[in-house]
Amino acid sequence: MKKFQFRLETLLQHRRNIEEKERTKFSRIRAELLAEVAHKEALCAKQAETRAELAHKESGVCDSQEILWFYRYLDRLARQVEKSAERITLLEKELEAQKQIMIRTSRDKKMIENLRGKKEKEFFVGMEREEQKSIDEIVVTRFSTRH
């Protein structure tokens, strides 16, 4: 019995590899986005903690130079939060673009897989027909030799 061979198997394997590469890239971008969100949240928490400490220092007796340092630190934290927010926006756009690429590559692979399934089904139907034809010939030759 012949074995099924799909002529476009190398193309299918290539499309599978591309899809896997794009999925990996999507996962990497998503991980970067989650890390950046966590970083921004940590900065915001540090900012809130510093404000609370500054309020405590201002209510008591404190050196004006030390308060100035607190304000400078808060300004730096604010800039870092802003940069982090910009990076998050950029990563979200990049993630969406990668998602669209991943959907397209998945669709391309699925199209070839469907074609493979169709060709495989046609092959097995053809094999069944040949087998049935062979059986019919054997039956006819046995019947004609007996009579």
Secondary structure as the mmCIF struct_conf table of DSSP 4:
data_model
#
loop_
_struct_conf.conf_type_id
_struct_conf.id
_struct_conf.beg_label_comp_id
_struct_conf.beg_label_asym_id
_struct_conf.beg_label_seq_id
_struct_conf.end_label_comp_id
_struct_conf.end_label_asym_id
_struct_conf.end_label_seq_id
HELX_LH_PP_P HELX_LH_PP_P1 LYS A 2 PHE A 4
TURN_TY1_P TURN_TY1_P1 ARG A 7 LEU A 8
HELX_RH_AL_P HELX_RH_AL_P1 GLU A 9 SER A 59
BEND BEND1 GLY A 60 GLY A 60
HELX_RH_AL_P HELX_RH_AL_P2 SER A 64 ARG A 146
#
